[in-house]
């Protein structure tokens, strides 16, 4: 019996390794090898006029992409879960996109900016956490989930999962994920979903896996929250922007920065510094798969097909701060919606 257990464990480990290490086509397509951005677009602003307290490292516009991918990923899930169960979601593709995109953006900044060890460490922590979560979900859904899968969203539990994911995404767009109240959602799961009904096996299985997920995230979130407060300072809620007419503006940070900077561009405002930086700033757009973007004021860094809907893709673009208003207006005229501007 002992040998059988050992053999089973070894078989699972080998199968898992083959599954994840198998050579596949990239799910994030780099625009070229290594550095694809014009070198002059990476020049550091040595004499910023932005107040010192509002300065941020110029490489963080790139390093925030992997962090924000962990917002884009659950948002993609929330959209998918409206009509499909989580059993068929491509979690493994999302693991690959986390690390492929990190590798590409890191190629743009290495040897061009001073080392930013704290931010890289943070990316490794959250990237590894998400990868472990997605790997467990992928294996569970492949083995257990598909046995009970109803394909479409018909049980209260699958509907709960869609709503919970949507609420979670809306929360983390402006606040740290570990502050989300996972504990209250466990109560909601058990008090708002019926116990008996059609697809009883699916209902019980989903209650089990959703309760387990929420409980683990509740405990892990508490630990991460405590650790973050010990290691990192509280993030500023605003980003300082200096327009070309010399005005200092404080825009809301994170998701709300996007809307604010686009509105300024539409009001014919151009930008001299953002968080003290004049170098390249990163932004992403979501467009139909056949759409191409060409502009003298931007450089494509990479493209990501949307894993759960290949009819759309994400394009990561860079432009110097001084060109940002021009690029935003060009995108607007082409009816291309900016997904996110990464504000350092």
C-alpha positions in Angstrom: 0.0 0.0 0.0 2.8 2.3 0.9 4.5 1.7 -2.5 1.3 2.3 -4.3 0.8 5.7 -2.6 4.4 6.6 -3.5 4.0 5.5 -7.1 0.7 7.5 -7.4 2.4 10.6 -6.0 5.3 10.3 -8.4 2.9 9.8 -11.3 0.9 12.9 -10.4 4.1 15.0 -10.1 5.4 13.7 -13.4 2.1 14.3 -15.2 1.8 17.8 -13.7 5.4 18.7 -14.8 4.8 17.4 -18.3 1.5 19.4 -18.5 2.9 22.7 -17.4 6.4 22.4 -19.0 5.2 21.1 -22.3 6.4 23.4 -25.1 3.5 25.5 -26.4 3.1 28.5 -28.6 3.4 31.7 -26.5 0.1 33.2 -25.2 1.8 36.6 -25.1 3.4 37.7 -28.3 6.4 40.1 -28.0 6.8 42.7 -30.7 10.4 41.7 -31.1 13.4 40.2 -29.2 14.6 42.0 -26.1 14.2 45.8 -26.0 11.7 47.0 -28.6 11.3 50.5 -27.3 13.4 53.4 -28.6 16.3 54.0 -26.2 15.6 57.7 -26.0 12.1 57.0 -24.8 13.7 55.5 -21.6 15.7 58.6 -20.6 15.4 59.4 -16.9 14.2 62.9 -16.0 17.1 64.2 -14.0 15.5 67.6 -13.1 11.8 67.0 -12.3 9.6 69.9 -11.3 7.1 67.6 -9.6 7.2 67.9 -5.8 9.7 65.3 -4.4 7.0 63.6 -2.3 5.1 62.8 -5.5 8.0 61.3 -7.5 7.9 57.6 -8.5 10.4 55.4 -10.3 9.9 55.4 -14.1 10.3 51.7 -14.5 7.1 51.1 -12.4 4.8 51.9 -15.4 6.1 48.6 -16.8 6.3 46.6 -13.6 2.7 47.5 -12.7 1.5 45.4 -15.7 1.9 42.0 -14.1 0.2 43.5 -11.0 -2.7 44.8 -13.1 -2.9 41.5 -15.0 -4.2 40.1 -11.8 -7.1 42.5 -12.1 -7.6 41.8 -15.8 -7.6 38.1 -15.2 -10.5 38.0 -12.7 -12.4 40.6 -14.9 -12.1 38.2 -17.8 -13.4 35.4 -15.6 -16.3 37.6 -14.4 -17.3 38.2 -18.0 -16.9 34.5 -18.9 -18.9 33.3 -15.8 -22.0 35.1 -17.0 -22.7 32.3 -19.5 -20.2 29.6 -18.7 -19.1 27.7 -15.7 -15.6 28.1 -14.3 -14.9 24.4 -15.1 -14.1 25.3 -18.8 -12.1 28.5 -18.0 -8.5 28.5 -19.4 -6.6 29.0 -16.1 -3.4 27.5 -17.4 -3.3 30.1 -20.2 -3.5 32.8 -17.6 -0.6 31.4 -15.6 1.5 31.6 -18.8 0.4 35.1 -19.6 1.4 36.3 -16.1 5.0 35.2 -16.6 5.3 35.8 -20.3 4.2 39.4 -20.0 6.5 39.9 -16.9 9.5 38.6 -19.0 8.7 41.0 -21.9 8.2 44.1 -19.8 11.3 43.3 -17.8 13.3 43.2 -21.0 12.3 46.8 -21.6 13.7 48.1 -18.3 16.6 45.9 -17.4 19.9 47.8 -17.7 18.0 51.0 -18.4 16.8 51.9 -14.9 18.3 51.3 -11.4 17.3 48.0 -9.8 13.8 48.0 -8.2 14.1 44.9 -6.1 11.1 45.6 -3.9 8.7 45.8 -6.8 10.2 42.7 -8.4 9.8 40.8 -5.1 6.2 41.9 -4.9 5.5 40.7 -8.5 7.1 37.3 -7.7 5.0 36.9 -4.6 1.6 37.8 -6.2 2.5 36.0 -9.4 3.5 32.8 -7.6 0.3 33.0 -5.5 -1.9 33.4 -8.5 -0.1 30.7 -10.4 -0.5 28.2 -7.5 -4.2 29.1 -7.2 -4.8 28.8 -11.0 -2.9 25.5 -11.2 -4.9 24.0 -8.4 -8.1 25.2 -10.0 -7.1 23.9 -13.4 -6.3 20.4 -12.1 -9.4 20.3 -9.9 -11.8 21.4 -12.7 -10.1 18.9 -15.1 -10.6 16.0 -12.7 -13.6 16.8 -10.5 -15.3 19.8 -11.9 -16.0 18.3 -15.3 -17.8 15.3 -13.7 -20.5 17.7 -12.3 -20.2 20.4 -15.0 -23.5 21.7 -16.4 -21.7 23.7 -19.2 -24.0 26.7 -18.8 -24.7 28.6 -15.6 -27.9 27.0 -14.1 -27.1 26.4 -10.4 -27.4 29.0 -7.7 -23.8 28.2 -6.8 -22.4 29.0 -10.3 -24.5 32.2 -10.4 -23.0 33.1 -7.0 -19.5 32.5 -8.3 -20.1 34.9 -11.2 -21.5 37.7 -8.9 -18.7 37.2 -6.3 -16.1 37.4 -9.1 -17.7 40.6 -10.4 -17.8 42.2 -7.0 -14.2 41.2 -6.3 -13.0 42.8 -9.5 -14.8 46.0 -8.8 -13.2 46.1 -5.4 -9.6 45.4 -6.4 -9.6 48.1 -9.1 -9.0 50.6 -6.4 -8.1 48.7 -3.2 -5.7 45.8 -2.3 -7.2 42.4 -2.9 -6.5 41.2 0.7 -8.9 43.9 2.1 -11.9 42.2 0.3 -14.4 40.7 2.8 -14.1 37.0 1.8 -15.5 35.9 5.2 -18.9 37.6 4.5 -19.1 35.8 1.1 -19.0 32.4 2.8 -22.1 33.3 4.8 -23.7 34.7 1.6 -23.0 31.4 -0.3 -24.7 29.3 2.4 -27.7 31.5 3.1 -28.6 32.6 -0.5 -28.2 29.4 -2.4 -30.7 26.5 -2.2 -29.6 23.2 -0.7 -31.8 20.9 -2.8 -32.8 21.3 -6.4 -31.8 20.3 -9.9 -28.2 19.3 -10.5 -27.8 18.4 -6.8 -24.3 16.9 -7.4 -23.1 20.1 -9.0 -24.6 22.2 -6.2 -22.9 20.2 -3.5 -19.6 20.1 -5.3 -19.6 23.9 -6.0 -20.5 24.6 -2.4 -17.5 22.6 -1.3 -15.0 24.2 -3.7 -16.3 27.7 -3.3 -16.3 27.5 0.5 -12.7 26.1 0.4 -11.6 28.9 -2.0 -13.1 31.7 0.1 -11.8 30.3 3.4 -8.2 30.0 2.0 -8.3 33.5 0.6 -9.7 34.9 3.8 -6.8 33.4 5.9 -4.1 34.1 3.3 -5.4 37.6 2.8 -5.1 38.4 6.5 -1.5 37.1 6.5 -0.6 39.1 3.4 -2.2 42.2 4.8 -0.1 42.0 7.9 3.1 41.3 6.0 2.5 44.2 3.5 2.1 46.7 6.3 5.4 45.6 7.8 7.3 45.8 4.5 5.7 48.5 2.3 4.6 52.0 3.1 1.0 52.9 2.5 0.5 53.8 -1.2 -0.3 57.4 -2.1 -3.9 57.7 -3.4 -3.1 60.3 -6.1 -0.7 60.7 -9.0 0.9 64.1 -9.6 0.6 65.4 -13.2 2.1 68.6 -14.6 0.5 69.8 -17.8 2.4 71.7 -20.5 1.0 75.0 -19.1 2.8 74.3 -15.8 -0.2 73.4 -13.7 0.2 70.8 -11.0 -2.8 68.4 -10.9 -3.4 65.5 -8.5 -5.4 62.8 -10.3 -6.9 59.7 -8.5 -4.6 56.7 -8.8 -5.2 53.2 -10.1 -8.4 52.5 -12.1 -9.8 56.1 -11.8 -6.5 57.6 -13.2 -7.5 56.1 -16.6 -10.7 58.1 -16.9 -9.1 61.3 -15.6 -6.1 61.3 -17.9 -8.3 60.5 -21.0 -10.7 63.4 -20.1 -7.7 65.8 -19.8 -6.5 64.7 -23.2 -10.0 65.3 -24.7 -9.9 68.8 -23.1 -6.8 69.5 -25.2 -4.4 69.1 -22.3 -0.9 67.8 -22.9 1.5 66.4 -20.2 4.9 67.5 -19.2 5.5 65.1 -16.3 3.6 62.2 -14.6 4.8 61.3 -11.2 8.0 63.3 -12.1 8.6 61.2 -15.2 9.0 62.2 -18.9 10.0 58.8 -20.2 7.9 56.0 -21.7 4.5 55.3 -20.1 2.6 52.0 -20.7 -1.0 51.6 -21.6 -3.2 48.7 -22.9 -6.2 48.5 -25.2 -8.7 45.8 -25.9 -9.6 45.4 -29.6 -11.0 42.8 -32.0 -8.4 40.2 -33.0 -8.1 41.5 -36.5 -7.5 45.2 -35.5 -4.1 46.6 -36.0 -2.7 49.8 -34.5 -0.1 52.0 -36.2 1.0 55.4 -35.0 4.2 57.5 -35.0 3.6 58.3 -31.4 3.6 54.8 -30.0 5.4 51.5 -30.0 3.7 48.1 -29.5 5.4 46.0 -26.8 3.3 42.9 -26.9 -0.1 41.4 -27.9 -2.2 39.0 -25.8 -5.0 37.1 -27.3 -7.9 37.0 -24.7 -7.6 33.3 -23.6 -11.4 32.8 -23.1 -12.4 34.7 -26.2 -9.9 34.7 -29.1 -12.0 37.1 -31.1 -10.4 39.9 -28.9 -6.8 40.7 -28.0 -5.0 43.0 -25.6 -2.3 45.3 -27.0 0.3 46.9 -24.8 1.6 50.2 -26.1 4.2 52.7 -24.9 4.7 56.3 -25.6 6.7 59.2 -24.0 4.7 61.2 -21.5 4.8 64.2 -23.9 3.1 62.2 -26.7 0.5 60.6 -24.4 -2.3 63.1 -25.1 -1.8 62.7 -28.9 -2.0 58.9 -28.6 -5.1 59.0 -26.4 -6.8 61.3 -28.9 -5.8 59.0 -31.9 -7.2 56.0 -30.1 -10.4 57.8 -29.3 -10.9 58.9 -32.9 -10.5 55.3 -33.9 -13.1 54.2 -31.3 -10.5 52.2 -29.4 -11.2 52.1 -25.7 -8.1 52.3 -23.4 -8.2 49.5 -20.9 -5.6 51.0 -18.6 -2.9 53.7 -18.4 -0.2 52.4 -16.0 0.6 55.5 -13.9 3.9 54.4 -12.3 
